[in-house]
Amino acid sequence: MSTVDLTNCDREPIHIPGSIQPHGCMLVCDEEAVVIRRHSLNAADFLGLPEGNLVGRRLEEVMGGQPVHELRNALARSGTPARAGLMPKMIFSASDQPFDVSVHRFKGNAIIEFERSAPDGTSSPLEFARTLVGRLSSASNPRDLISSAARLLRAVLQYDRVMIYRFAADGSGQVVSESKRADLESFMGQHFPASDIPKQARQLYLLNPIRLVSNSSGERFAIEPVLDEGGEPLDLSYAHLRSVSPIHCEYLRNMGVAASMSVSIIVDGELWGLIACHHYTPRSMSMNQRIAAEIFGEFFALQLSALTQKQALEAIDRARAFLGNLLASASHSTDVAGFLRANLDEFRQLLACDGLGLLMEGQWSSNGSVPPAEFVPELAGHVGMISPGAVWSSDCLSASLPNAGVFSAEVSGVIAVPLSQLPRDYLFFFRREFVQTIEWGGDPNKTYTSGPLGDRLTPRQSFAVWKQTVEKRSRPWTQIERELAESARSALVEVVLRQGELLAEERKKADLRQKILNQELNHRVKNILSVIKSIISYPLGDEVAIAAYVETIKGRIEALSLAHDQVMRSAGGGALRALIEAELGPYKTAPGRLSIAGPEVALDSRAFSVMALVIHELATNAAKYGALSRESGQLSLSWERDEDGSCRLLWCERGGPPVSAPTREGFGSVLVSRSIPFDLGGSSEVSYLPEGVEARLAIPAVFVTWLSTPAAEEAQTERAPDEALLDEGEPLAGKTVLLVEDQFLIAMEVEEMLRGLGAGEVISCASVREALAAIGRRKPECAVLDVSLGAENSDAVAQRLRELEVPYIFATGYDAVPSLEAGVPALRKPYTRAALASALAALSRG
C-alpha cells in the first residue's frame, strides 16, 4: 500500500458520483423536460411505474399531462440551478402516493428529484422559518448569535448534535458553538484540518447551500446510462439527492454518525462556515424542513454580517472620538513628537495591547512590554521594506524576524503604524506571547494508507483529540483592529505633515515662488521698456509744440506706472474695468481709438493676477506689432456675463499693419494662450486674422463676482512680444518628453529648459488624469514628474511609465521621493538647467 496524506481527498470528483441517495429517485430529461435521457435505477419502483427502461420515453407518458405542465412551470420559475423549482405533495397517474418534487436546469439537462411527502400535519416551511428566525432577532452581538443558533436549530429540527463550524483562512475549521445530547462527547473548541472538508467540497457548499446525508451506510442507486451521447457524466452539483462520497461516509461512520445535514453560512460571497447537524440513526428531512433550514442559514448569515458590521462601526466610533480629542489637543502643540511621547499611553484606548513604542525623529520612547531598544531599528527597517507607508501587522514576529525569538515571551505580536511617507517614524502596538493548546480532531499532519477503494483515503480510525502547543504567537489582530490602526495612521500622518513636513515644504515653495517672481520681474521690465519705446516713437504732427509733446509723453508714462501698480496690488483681487483702464491708459492718444464696454465685475486674487498678466501681454503686443502701433489703429475690448455666470471677453484689433501668426511661441504668447486654461480652467483663443488680432477669453464663474449692469467706457489693449529664451544643447536629441507639473509658470520654465536641452516635443500636463490620457495617446520617450500635484501625487503616472518601460525623473519639494521609488533620479526644487541636464544624463546612463 502506498502512503497518502489527507490532501488526496481533493482529487475525488464528488460532483459526478454517478449515483443518488436512497431516500428519493431521479429522472433526467432534456432541457425542456420533454424526453427522459437518464434515470436512477430505483426510479420505476420508487414511483410505482411498470418495470422497464425509461430512457427515450416522453415525460408525459410517465407522469401524465397535468403534472408535467406544473413541473415545466416550476422549471421556468426556478431561474438558476441554485434555486430549484419546488412542487410539494404532487400526485400523478402512476401512483396515489404524494411526492415532493424539485426540478432545475444544469448543463443542458432538466434534473427532476422525487421524495415521498411527509405525512399531513407537518409544519409549512414558513412556519418553520418564522420559528427559527424570530428567536435570533434578539441577538445583540455575533457571539450571542452564534451561541444561540446551535441550540435553537437543534430544538426545532431534533438532531442529536448541532454545531456551528467556522473556517479559517487556510481552510481548517473550528467548532465555535455546539448543542448536543447529554450523553455525547463534546467537540466544542476542537479544530479540524482543511482536508476534513476538501476544497472541492467547500466549493459545492457555496453552490448548493444545504446538504443532506440520510444514511451514511445506506445503499447508492446508480444513474443509467453513466455517460450521455457526448461521453459526459451527469453533473449533480446542485442536486439534493447527490450520493455521498464513500470517503465521507466512512468518515461519518468512524464518528458514529448515521445521518447529517449541513447548511452553508455565506457572508459577502465567501464561505464563512457551516451549520453541521449530526444524528446517530438514519434520518431524512422533509422538503419543508430543508427549505426552513436553508432560509434560516441565509438569515443567520445576514444577521451575522449585520452584527459584525455594527460591532465594527461601534469600535470605529470610539476610535474616532479618541482620535478627534487627540487631534484637538495636538493642534495646540508646536512639538508633535513631544506631544505624542507625552500621551503615548493614551493609545491603549484605541487597541488592546501589552506595550507601546514610538520611534520618531530617531528617538525611541516606550512603555509596557516592548522589544529591546537595540532591536527597534531592525524592526523599523523590516516594516519599511515590506510595507512602505502602510500599516503592517503580525501575530508571530519571530517568523518574519528570527532575532525576535529571543524575547518572544515579552513581544510576539506587533502592529506598526507609519507616521510619515518615509520609512523612519512609527507608532508600534505590541502583544505578549499567548501560549495555547489547540485540540485537533486527529493529527492534521498524520499520513494514512490507501484503502480498499484504491488511491483514495481511508479516513482516520479515531477521533481522539490530538493536542498541539503553539508558542511564539500573540493573540491574533482582528480585521477591525487593523482598520482602527489604519484610521490612526491617517489621523497622525495628517498632524505630523501639518506641523512638520508641510512647514518645510512651504519654505521650499516660498523659495521657488521667489525665483519665479524674479524671472517674471525681469520679463516685465523688458516689456515695460519696449512699451516706453513705442510711446516715444509715435509720430508727432507738425502743428504739435514740443511742450505739448513732452506733456503727452509724461502722461503716457504715468499711466504705464499706474498699470504696473495694479499688477503689484493684485493679491487681493479687484475690478476688471480698473485693471483694463490701468493697463490700456498709456495708449489713449486719440478719441475713439479705444473702446471698452461691459458690466461691473470683480475678480478674485487668483483670476486678477492671471488677467493682469494676460491683458498686459496683449496690450504690449498690440503696441509693438498690432493696431496700437499706428495712429489709425483701433482696439475694442468688451465683456459679458455668460449663462453659467462666467465672464467672456472679446479683444478685437483693427486698422493696424497686416497680421500673420508668429513662427514660434515665446514667453509672452504662451502666457496669453495657456495661463487661463492652466490656472483657472477657463479658455483662451487667439486668432491672427489679416485685418487684426482677435482674442476670446473665458473666466469661470467661480472666480468672478458680478456687481452691476454694464457701463460702457473707453480703453485700449495689446499683446507682448514672443521672446524665446531657449537654452542650447542636445542631450535629449529630439526626444518626446512628458512634463507633469501643476504650477503653470514653473511648467513654462521647465518647458524652455527641456527645449534648450534638445527636446523635440514637450507634452505638459497639470494632473494625473491629464497625464494618463496623454500617455494613452502617445508614448513619451522620457518624463519629468512633479511628486506633489495639489491634492494628489504622481504615483499613478510613475506606475504607468514603469509598465511601458519609459524612464523618468522626479521633481520634488520634499526631502526625498517615496521609498518605493528608490533609485529614480530626483531633482530638489528649485532646480537649474544644469541640474536638470545632470539628472537626465543620469537617467540616460541608467
JOLINGI-V511276 format. One record per pair of residues at least 12 apart in sequence whose C-alpha atoms are under 10 Angstrom apart, sorted by the first residue. I is the first residue (numbers start at 0). J is the second residue. Records with the same first field share a line. If there is no record, write none. Layout:
I->J, J
//
This chain:
0->447, 448, 449, 450, 451, 453, 454
1->447, 448, 449, 450, 453, 454
2->446, 447, 448, 449, 450, 454, 456
3->445, 446, 447, 448, 449, 450, 454, 455, 456, 457
4->194, 443, 444, 445, 446, 447, 448, 449, 455, 456
5->192, 193, 194, 195, 196, 197, 443, 444, 445, 446, 447, 455, 456, 457, 458, 459
6->193, 194, 195, 196, 197, 198, 446, 455, 456
7->194, 197, 449, 454, 455, 456
8->194, 195, 196, 197, 198, 199, 200, 244, 246, 247, 454, 455, 456, 457, 458
9->194, 196, 197, 198, 199, 200, 455
10->197, 198, 199, 454, 455
11->197, 199, 200, 244, 246, 454, 455, 456
12->199, 200, 234, 244
13->199, 200, 203, 234, 235, 236, 241, 242, 243, 244, 245
14->199, 200, 203, 232, 233, 234, 235, 236, 237, 238, 241, 242, 243, 244
15->225, 231, 232, 233, 234, 235, 236, 241, 242
16->219, 221, 222, 225, 232, 233, 234, 235, 236, 241, 242, 243, 244, 245
17->39, 219, 220, 221, 222, 223, 224, 225, 226, 232, 233, 234, 235, 241, 242
18->38, 39, 40, 218, 219, 220, 221, 222, 223, 225, 233, 235, 240, 241, 242, 243
19->39, 40, 41, 112, 218, 219, 220, 221, 222, 235, 238, 239, 240, 241, 242, 243
20->39, 211, 212, 213, 214, 215, 217, 218, 219, 220, 221, 239, 240, 241, 242, 243
21->41, 45, 114, 212, 213, 214, 217, 218, 219, 220, 240, 241, 242
22->45, 113, 114, 115, 212, 213, 214, 217, 218, 219, 240, 282, 283, 284
23->39, 41, 42, 45, 46, 98, 99, 100, 112, 113, 114, 115, 220, 239, 240
24->38, 39, 40, 41, 42, 43, 44, 45, 46, 100, 111, 112, 113, 114, 115, 220, 222, 240
25->37, 38, 39, 40, 41, 42, 43, 45, 46, 100, 101, 102, 110, 111, 112, 113, 114, 220, 222, 238, 240, 241
26->38, 39, 40, 42, 43, 53, 54, 58, 102, 109, 110, 111, 112, 113, 222, 223
27->39, 54, 58, 102, 104, 108, 109, 110, 111, 112, 222, 223, 233
28->54, 55, 56, 57, 58, 104, 107, 108, 109, 110, 111
29->104, 106, 107, 108, 109, 110
30->74, 103, 104, 105, 106, 107, 108, 109, 110
31->71, 74, 75, 104, 107, 108, 109
32->57, 58, 59, 67, 68, 70, 71, 74, 102, 104, 108, 109, 110, 111
33->55, 56, 57, 58, 59, 60, 67, 71, 109
34->53, 54, 55, 56, 57, 58, 59, 60, 109
35->53, 54, 55, 56, 57, 58, 59, 61, 108, 109, 110
36->53, 54, 55, 56, 57, 58, 108, 109, 110, 223, 224, 227, 228
37->52, 53, 54, 55, 108, 110, 222, 223, 224, 225, 226, 227, 233
38->52, 53, 54, 110, 111, 112, 220, 221, 222, 223, 224, 225
39->53, 112, 219, 220, 221, 222, 223, 224
40->52, 53, 219, 220, 221, 222, 223, 224
41->219, 220, 221, 222
42->112, 113, 220, 222
43->61, 93
45->94, 96, 113, 114, 115
46->61, 62, 91, 93, 94, 95, 96, 97, 98, 113, 114, 115
47->92, 93, 94, 95, 96
48->61, 62, 92, 93, 94
49->61, 93
52->223
53->223
54->223, 224
60->92, 93
61->91, 92, 93
62->90, 91, 92, 93, 94
63->90, 91, 92, 93
64->91, 92
65->90, 91, 92
66->86, 89, 90, 91, 92
67->91
69->86, 89
70->84, 85, 86, 89, 100, 101, 102, 111
71->84, 102, 103, 109
72->84
73->85, 86, 100, 101, 102, 103
74->101, 102, 103, 104, 109, 110, 111
75->102, 103, 104
76->103
77->101, 102, 103, 104
78->103, 104
79->103, 104, 105, 237
80->102, 103, 104, 105, 106, 109, 110, 206, 207, 236, 237, 238
81->103, 104, 105, 205, 206, 207, 208, 236, 237, 238
82->101, 102, 103, 104, 207, 237
83->100, 101, 102, 103, 104, 110, 111, 237, 238, 239
84->100, 101, 102, 103, 104, 111
85->99, 100, 101, 102, 103, 111, 112, 286, 290
86->98, 99, 100, 101, 102, 113, 286
87->99, 100, 101, 113, 114, 115, 116, 117, 285, 286, 287
88->100, 114, 115, 116, 117, 118, 119, 286
89->113, 115, 116
96->115, 116
97->113, 114, 115, 116, 117, 118
98->112, 113, 114, 115, 116, 117
99->112, 113, 114, 115, 116, 117, 285, 286, 287
100->112, 113, 114, 115, 116, 286
101->113, 114, 238, 239, 286
102->238
103->237, 238
104->237
105->233, 234, 235, 236, 237, 238
106->233, 234, 235
108->233, 234
110->233, 234, 235, 237, 238
111->238
112->238, 239, 240, 241
113->239, 240
114->240, 285, 286
115->285, 286
116->285, 286, 287
117->284, 285, 286, 287, 288
118->285
121->285, 287, 288
122->287, 288, 291
123->286, 287, 288, 290, 291
124->285, 286, 287, 288, 289, 290, 291, 292, 293, 294
125->287, 288, 290, 291, 294
126->287, 288, 291
127->155, 156, 287, 288, 289, 290, 291, 292, 294, 295
128->287, 288, 289, 290, 291, 292, 293, 294, 295, 296, 298
129->291, 294, 295
130->151, 152, 155, 291, 295
131->148, 151, 152, 154, 155, 156, 291, 292, 294, 295, 296, 298, 299
132->148, 151, 152, 291, 292, 294, 295, 296, 297, 298, 299, 302
133->295
134->147, 148, 151
135->147, 148, 151, 295, 298, 299, 302
136->298, 299, 302
138->302, 303, 306
139->302, 306, 307, 309, 310
140->302, 303, 305, 306, 307, 308, 309, 310
141->302, 303, 304, 305, 306, 307, 308, 309, 310
142->175, 176, 303, 306, 307
143->176
144->176, 299, 302, 303, 306
145->162, 163, 164, 175, 176, 177, 274, 299, 303
146->162, 163, 175, 176, 177, 178
147->176, 177, 178
148->161, 162, 163, 176, 177, 178, 274, 295, 296, 299
149->161, 162, 163, 175, 176, 177, 178, 179, 274, 275, 276
150->162, 176, 177, 178, 179
151->178
152->178, 274, 276, 292, 295
153->177, 178, 179, 180, 276, 277
154->178, 179
155->288, 292
156->276, 284, 288, 289, 291, 292
157->179, 276, 277, 278
158->178, 179, 180, 258, 259, 260, 275, 276, 277, 278, 279, 280, 282
159->178, 179, 180, 181, 182, 183, 256, 258, 259, 276, 277, 278, 279, 280
160->177, 178, 179, 180, 181, 183, 185, 186, 256, 259, 275, 276, 277, 278, 279
161->176, 177, 178, 179, 180, 259, 260, 261, 274, 275, 276, 277, 278
162->174, 175, 176, 177, 178, 179, 186, 187, 261, 273, 274, 275, 276, 277
163->175, 176, 177, 178, 187, 261, 262, 264, 272, 273, 274, 275, 276
164->176, 177, 187, 188, 189, 190, 191, 261, 263, 264, 271, 272, 273, 274, 275
165->190, 264, 270, 271, 272, 273, 274
166->190, 191, 192, 193, 196, 201, 270, 271, 272, 273
167->190, 192, 193, 271, 272
168->193, 271
169->192, 193
170->191, 192, 193, 194, 195, 196, 197, 198, 201, 270, 272
171->190, 191, 192, 193, 194, 195, 196, 197, 443
172->188, 189, 190, 191, 192, 193, 194, 195, 196, 271, 272, 273, 439
173->186, 187, 188, 189, 190, 191, 192, 272, 437, 438, 439, 440
174->186, 187, 188, 189, 190, 191, 272, 273, 274, 275
175->187, 188, 189, 190, 272
176->188, 274
177->274, 275, 276
178->276
179->276, 277, 278
180->278
186->438, 439, 440, 462, 464
187->438
188->437, 438, 439
189->437, 438, 439, 440, 441, 464, 465, 466
190->437, 438, 439, 440, 441, 443, 464, 465, 466
191->438, 439, 440, 441, 442, 443
192->439, 440, 441, 442, 443, 444
193->443
194->443
195->247, 250, 440, 443, 458
196->247
200->236
201->263, 270, 272, 273
202->236, 269, 270
203->236, 237, 263
204->236, 237, 261, 262, 263, 264, 265, 270, 272, 273
205->263, 264, 265, 268, 269, 270, 271
206->236, 237, 263
207->236, 237, 238, 239, 262, 263, 293
208->237, 261, 262, 263, 264, 265, 270, 273, 292, 293, 294, 296, 297
209->237, 239, 260, 261, 262, 263, 264, 273, 274, 289, 290, 292, 293, 296
210->237, 238, 239, 240, 241, 243, 259, 260, 261, 262, 263, 275, 289, 293
211->239, 240, 241, 242, 243, 258, 259, 260, 261, 262, 276, 282, 283, 284, 289
212->239, 240, 241, 242, 243, 248, 251, 257, 258, 259, 260, 261, 277, 278, 281, 282, 283, 284
213->240, 242, 243, 257, 258, 259, 260, 278, 280, 281, 282, 283, 284
214->243, 248, 251, 252, 256, 257, 258, 259, 278, 279, 280, 281, 282, 283
215->242, 243, 244, 245, 247, 248, 249, 250, 251, 252, 255, 256, 257, 258, 259, 279, 280, 281, 282
216->245, 248, 249, 251, 252, 256, 257, 258, 281
217->242, 243, 248, 257, 258, 281
218->242
219->241, 242, 243, 245
220->242
221->242
245->452, 455, 456, 457, 458
246->450, 452, 455, 456, 457, 458
247->456, 457, 458
248->458
249->456, 457, 458, 459, 460
250->456, 457, 458, 459, 460, 461, 462
251->277, 279, 458
252->279, 458, 460
253->458, 459, 460, 461, 462
254->277, 279, 459, 460, 461, 462
255->277, 278, 279, 280
256->276, 277, 278, 279, 280, 281
257->277, 278, 279, 280, 281, 282
258->276, 277, 278, 279, 280, 281, 282, 283
259->275, 276, 277, 278, 279, 280, 281, 282, 283, 284
260->273, 274, 275, 276, 277, 278, 282, 283, 284, 289, 292
261->273, 274, 275, 276, 277, 292, 293, 296
262->274, 275, 276, 289, 292, 293, 294, 295, 296, 297
263->275, 292, 293, 296, 297, 299, 300
264->293, 295, 296, 297, 298, 299, 300, 301, 303
265->296, 297, 299, 300, 301, 303, 304
266->297, 299, 300, 301, 302, 303, 304, 305
267->300, 301, 304
270->300
271->300
272->300
273->296
274->292, 296, 299
307->479
308->479
310->479
311->478, 479, 480, 482, 483
312->479
314->349, 350, 479, 480, 482, 483
315->349, 479, 480, 482, 483, 486
316->483
317->348, 349, 483
318->346, 348, 349, 350, 483, 484, 486, 487
319->349, 483, 486, 487, 490
320->349
321->345, 346, 348, 349, 487
322->346, 348, 349, 486, 487, 490, 491
323->490
325->338, 339, 342, 345, 346, 490, 491, 494
326->490, 491, 493, 494
329->491, 494, 495, 498
330->494, 497, 498
332->498
333->498, 499
334->495, 498, 499
335->359, 491, 494, 495, 496, 497, 498, 499
336->357, 358, 359, 360, 362, 424, 495, 499
337->359
339->357, 359, 364, 426, 491
340->356, 357, 358, 359, 362, 363, 364, 365
341->364
343->355, 356, 357, 364, 365, 366, 426
344->356, 365, 366, 367
346->426, 428, 487
347->428
349->480, 483, 484, 486, 487
350->414, 428, 429, 476, 479, 480, 481, 483, 484
351->428, 429, 430, 476, 480
352->367, 368, 412, 413, 414, 427, 428, 429, 430, 431, 474, 476
353->366, 367, 368, 369, 409, 410, 412, 428, 429, 430, 431
354->366, 367, 368, 369, 370, 409, 410, 413, 427, 428, 429, 430, 431
355->367, 368, 369, 370, 413, 414, 426, 427, 428, 429, 430
356->368, 369, 370, 372, 375, 415, 425, 426, 427, 428, 429
357->375, 415, 416, 418, 424, 425, 426, 427, 428
358->375, 376, 379, 417, 418, 423, 424, 425, 426, 427
359->417, 418, 419, 423, 424, 425, 426
360->423, 424, 425
361->376, 423, 424
362->424
363->375, 376, 424, 425
364->426
365->426, 427
367->409, 429, 430
368->408, 409, 410, 428, 429, 430, 431
369->406, 409, 410, 411, 413, 427, 428, 429, 430, 431
370->403, 405, 406, 407, 409, 410, 411, 429
371->403, 406, 409, 410
374->402, 403
376->423
377->400, 402, 403
378->396, 399, 400, 402, 403, 413, 415
379->415, 417, 422, 423, 424, 425, 427
380->422, 423
381->399, 400, 422
382->414, 415, 416, 417, 422, 423, 425
383->415, 417, 421, 422, 423, 424, 425, 818, 819
384->422, 818, 819
386->415, 417, 422, 819
387->417, 419, 420, 421, 422, 817, 818, 819
388->416, 417, 418, 419, 420, 421, 422, 423, 425, 488, 817, 818, 819
389->415, 416, 417, 418, 419, 420, 422, 485, 488, 489
390->414, 415, 416, 417, 418, 425, 426, 427, 481, 482, 484, 485, 486, 487, 488
391->413, 414, 415, 416, 417, 427, 481, 484, 485
392->412, 413, 414, 415, 416, 427, 428, 429, 475, 476, 480, 481, 484
393->411, 412, 413, 414, 415, 429, 430, 472, 473, 474, 475, 476
394->410, 411, 412, 413, 414, 429, 430, 431, 432, 433, 471, 472, 473, 474, 475, 476
395->407, 410, 411, 412, 413, 430, 432, 470, 471, 472, 473, 474, 475
396->410, 411, 412, 413, 471, 472, 473
397->410, 411, 412, 471, 472
398->411, 471, 472
403->471
404->471
405->471
406->431, 432, 471
407->430, 431, 432, 433, 470, 471, 472, 473
408->430, 431, 432, 433, 434, 470, 471, 472, 473
409->429, 430, 431, 432, 433, 471, 473
410->428, 429, 430, 431, 432, 433, 471, 472, 473
411->429, 430, 431, 432, 433, 470, 471, 472, 473, 474
412->428, 429, 430, 431, 432, 433, 471, 472, 473, 474, 475, 476
413->427, 428, 429, 430, 431, 473, 475, 476
414->426, 427, 428, 429, 430, 476, 480, 481, 484
415->427, 428, 429, 481, 484, 485, 488
416->428, 481, 484, 485, 486, 487, 488, 489, 491, 492
417->484, 485, 487, 488, 489, 491, 492
418->487, 488, 489, 490, 491, 492, 493, 494, 495, 496
419->488, 489, 491, 492, 493, 494, 495, 496, 499, 500
420->492, 496, 500, 815, 816, 817, 818
421->814, 815, 816, 817, 818, 819
422->817, 818
424->492, 495
425->488
426->484, 487, 488, 491
427->484
428->484
429->473
430->472, 473, 474, 475, 476
431->471, 472, 473, 474
432->469, 470, 471, 472, 473, 474
433->469, 470, 471, 472, 473, 474, 475
434->468, 469, 470, 471, 472, 473, 474
435->467, 468, 469, 470, 471, 472, 473, 474
436->465, 466, 467, 468, 469, 470
437->464, 465, 466, 467, 468, 469
438->463, 464, 465, 466, 467, 468
439->462, 463, 464, 465, 466, 467
440->459, 461, 462, 463, 464, 465, 466
441->459, 460, 461, 462, 463, 464, 465, 466
442->459, 461, 462, 463, 464, 465, 466, 467
443->465
445->459
446->459
447->459, 460
500->813, 814
501->812, 813
503->812, 813, 814
504->811, 812, 813, 814
505->812, 813
506->812
507->811, 812, 813, 814, 827, 828, 829
508->812, 828, 829
509->829
510->828, 829
511->745, 812, 828, 829, 830
512->744, 745, 829
513->829
514->745, 829
515->744, 745, 748, 829
516->744
518->744, 748
519->612, 666, 744
522->666, 667, 722
523->563, 612, 615, 616, 667, 719
525->720
526->615, 616, 619, 620, 623, 667, 718, 719, 720
527->556, 559, 560, 563, 615, 619, 719
529->619, 620, 622, 623, 719, 720
530->555, 556, 559, 585, 586, 618, 619, 620, 621, 622, 623, 719
531->552, 555, 556, 559, 585, 622
532->622, 623
533->586, 619, 622, 623, 624, 627, 628, 629
534->551, 552, 553, 555, 556, 585, 586, 588, 622, 623, 627, 628
535->548, 549, 551, 552, 553, 555, 556
536->628
537->552, 588, 627, 628, 629, 630
538->629, 630
551->585, 588
552->585
553->585
554->584, 585, 587
555->583, 584, 585, 586, 587, 588
556->584, 585, 586
557->584, 585
558->580, 581, 582, 583, 584, 585, 586, 587
559->581, 582, 583, 584, 585, 586
560->581, 582, 584, 585
561->578, 580, 581, 582, 584, 585
562->577, 578, 579, 580, 581, 582, 583, 584, 585, 611, 615
563->578, 581, 582, 611, 615
564->578, 581, 582
565->577, 578, 579, 581, 582, 607, 608, 611
566->578, 581, 582, 607, 608, 609, 610, 611, 612, 615
567->608, 611
568->604, 607, 608
569->602, 603, 604, 605, 606, 607, 608, 609, 610, 611
570->603, 604, 605, 606, 607, 608
571->602, 603, 604, 605, 607, 608
572->601, 602, 603, 604, 605, 606, 607, 608, 702, 703
573->600, 601, 602, 603, 604, 606, 607, 608, 703
574->599, 600, 601, 602, 603, 607, 703, 704, 705, 706
575->597, 598, 599, 600, 601, 602, 603, 606, 607, 610, 611, 638, 703
576->595, 596, 597, 598, 599, 600, 601, 638, 710, 711, 712, 713, 714
577->599, 600, 601
578->601, 602, 607, 608, 610, 611, 614, 615
579->595, 610, 611, 614, 615, 618, 636, 713, 714, 715, 716
580->595, 712, 713, 714, 715, 716
581->611, 615, 714, 715
582->611, 612, 614, 615, 616, 617, 618, 619, 714, 715, 716, 717
583->614, 615, 617, 618, 619, 634, 713, 714, 715, 716, 717
584->713, 714, 715, 716
585->618, 622, 714, 715, 716
586->618, 622, 627, 628, 630, 634, 714, 715, 716, 717
587->627, 713, 714, 715
588->627, 630, 715
589->630, 631, 633
590->713
591->632, 633, 634, 635, 713, 714
592->626, 627, 630, 631, 632, 633, 634, 635, 653, 713, 714, 715
593->627, 632, 633, 634, 635, 636, 652, 712, 713, 714, 715, 716
594->633, 634, 635, 636, 637, 651, 711, 712, 713, 714, 715, 716
595->634, 635, 636, 637, 638, 650, 710, 711, 712, 713, 714, 715, 716
596->635, 636, 637, 638, 639, 648, 709, 710, 711, 712, 713, 714
597->636, 637, 638, 639, 640, 646, 647, 648, 707, 708, 709, 710, 711, 712
598->637, 638, 639, 640, 646, 705, 706, 707, 708, 709, 710, 711
599->638, 639, 704, 705, 706, 707, 708, 709, 710, 711
600->638, 639, 640, 646, 703, 704, 705, 706, 707, 708, 709
601->702, 703, 704, 705, 706
602->646, 698, 700, 701, 702, 703, 704, 705
603->701, 702, 703, 704
604->702, 703
605->678, 679, 702
606->675, 678, 679, 698, 699, 701, 702, 703
607->702, 703
609->670, 671, 674, 675, 678, 679
610->671, 674, 675, 696, 698
612->667, 670, 671, 674, 718, 719
613->667, 668, 669, 670, 671, 672, 673, 674, 675, 683, 696, 717, 718, 719
614->650, 671, 715, 716, 717, 718, 719
615->667, 671, 716, 717, 718, 719
616->666, 667, 668, 670, 671, 716, 717, 718, 719, 720, 721
617->650, 667, 668, 670, 671, 692, 694, 715, 716, 717, 718, 719, 720
618->634, 715, 716, 717, 718, 719, 720
619->667, 716, 717, 718, 719, 720
620->667, 668, 692, 716, 717, 718, 719, 720, 721
621->633, 634, 652, 655, 691, 692, 715, 716, 717, 718, 719, 720
622->655, 715, 716, 717, 718, 719, 720
623->717, 718, 719, 720
624->655, 656, 657, 658, 717, 718, 719, 720
625->652, 653, 654, 655, 656, 657, 658, 690, 691, 692, 716, 717, 718
626->651, 652, 653, 654, 655, 656, 657, 658, 690, 691, 692, 715, 716, 717
627->652, 653, 654, 655, 656, 715, 716, 717, 718
628->654, 655, 656, 717
629->654, 655, 656
630->654, 655
631->653, 654, 655, 656
632->652, 653, 654, 655, 656, 691
633->651, 652, 653, 654, 655, 691, 715, 716
634->650, 651, 652, 653, 654, 655, 691, 692, 693, 713, 714, 715, 716, 717
635->649, 650, 651, 652, 653, 693, 713, 714, 715, 716
636->648, 649, 650, 651, 652, 693, 694, 712, 713, 714, 715, 716
637->649, 650, 651, 711, 712, 713, 714
638->650, 695, 696, 697, 709
639->697, 708, 709
640->697, 700, 703, 705, 708, 709
641->697, 698, 699, 700
642->700
643->699, 700
644->698, 699, 700, 701, 702, 703, 704, 705
645->681, 697, 698, 699, 700, 701, 702, 703, 704, 705
646->681, 696, 697, 698, 699, 700, 702, 703, 704, 705
647->681, 682, 683, 695, 696, 697, 698, 699
648->683, 694, 695, 696, 697, 698
649->684, 693, 694, 695, 696, 697
650->685, 692, 693, 694, 695, 696, 715, 716, 717
651->686, 690, 691, 692, 693, 694, 695, 716, 717
652->688, 690, 691, 692, 693, 694, 715, 716, 717
653->688, 689, 690, 691, 692, 693
654->690, 691
655->689, 690, 691, 692
656->689, 690, 691
657->687, 688, 689, 690, 691, 692
658->686, 687, 688, 689, 690, 691, 692
659->686, 687, 688, 689, 690, 691, 692
660->685, 686, 687, 688, 689, 692
661->687, 720, 721
662->721
663->721, 722, 723
664->720, 721, 722, 723
665->719, 720, 721, 722, 723, 724, 725, 751
666->719, 720, 721, 722, 723, 724, 744, 747, 748, 751
667->718, 719, 720, 721, 722, 723
668->685, 718, 719, 720, 721, 722, 723
669->721, 722, 747
670->719, 721, 743, 744, 747
671->683, 684, 685, 694, 696, 718, 719
672->684, 685, 694, 696
673->743, 747
674->743, 744, 747
675->696, 697, 698, 699, 743
676->696, 697, 698, 699, 743
677->741, 742, 743, 744, 746, 764, 765
678->741, 742, 743, 744, 765
679->697, 698, 699, 701, 702
680->697, 698, 699
681->696, 697, 698, 699, 700
682->695, 696, 697, 698, 699
683->695, 696, 697, 698
684->696, 697
692->717, 718
723->751
724->748, 751, 752, 754, 755
725->748, 750, 751, 752, 753, 754, 755, 756, 757
726->751, 752, 753, 754, 755, 756, 757, 832
727->752, 753, 754, 755, 756, 757
728->752, 753, 754, 755, 756, 757, 758, 836
729->753, 754, 755, 756, 757, 758, 759, 836
730->753, 755, 756, 757, 758, 836, 837, 839, 840, 843
731->753, 754, 755, 756, 757, 758, 759, 780, 781, 836, 839, 840, 843
732->754, 756, 757, 758, 759
733->754, 756, 757, 758, 759, 760, 780
734->753, 754, 757, 758, 759, 760, 761, 779, 780, 781
735->753, 757, 758, 759, 760, 761, 762, 777, 778, 779, 780, 781, 782
736->750, 753, 754, 758, 759, 760, 761, 762, 763, 778, 779, 780, 781, 782, 783, 807
737->750, 760, 761, 762, 763, 764, 770, 773, 774, 777, 778, 779, 780, 781, 782, 783, 784, 807
738->750, 753, 761, 762, 763, 764, 765, 770, 779, 781, 782, 783, 784, 785, 807, 808
739->762, 763, 764, 765, 766, 767, 769, 770, 782, 783, 784, 785, 786, 787, 788, 793, 796, 809, 810
740->763, 764, 765, 766, 767, 770, 783, 784, 785, 786, 787, 788, 789, 793, 810
741->763, 764, 765, 766, 767, 785, 787, 788, 789
742->764, 765, 785, 788, 789
743->763, 764, 765
745->829
746->763, 764, 765, 785
747->763
748->832
749->761, 763, 783, 830, 831, 832, 835
750->762, 763
751->832
752->831, 832, 833, 835, 836
753->783, 832, 835, 836, 839
755->832, 836
756->832, 833, 835, 836, 839
760->779
761->779, 782
762->774, 777, 779, 782
763->782, 783
764->784
765->785, 788, 789
766->785, 787, 788, 789, 790, 791, 792, 793, 796
767->788, 791, 792, 793, 794, 795, 796, 797
768->793, 795, 796
769->796
770->784, 793, 795, 796, 799
771->795, 796, 797, 799, 800
774->796, 799, 800, 803
775->799
778->800, 803, 805
779->800, 803, 805, 806, 807
780->800, 803, 804, 805, 806, 807
781->800, 804, 805, 806, 807, 808, 839, 842, 843
782->796, 797, 800, 805, 806, 807, 808, 809, 839
783->797, 806, 807, 808, 809, 810, 824, 825, 826, 835, 838, 839
784->796, 797, 807, 808, 809, 810, 811, 825, 826
785->808, 809, 810, 811, 812, 825, 826, 828
786->808, 809, 810, 811, 812, 813, 815, 816, 817, 825
787->809, 810, 811, 812, 813
793->809
794->817, 819, 820
797->809, 820
798->820
806->823, 824, 839, 842, 843, 845
807->823, 824, 825, 838, 839, 842, 843
808->820, 822, 823, 824, 825, 826, 835, 838, 839, 841, 842
809->823, 824, 825, 826, 827, 828, 838
810->824, 825, 826, 827, 828, 829, 830, 835
811->825, 826, 827, 828, 829, 830
812->826, 827, 828, 829
813->826, 827, 828
814->827, 828
815->827
822->845
823->838, 841, 842, 845
824->837, 838, 839, 840, 841, 842, 845
825->838, 839, 842
826->838
//
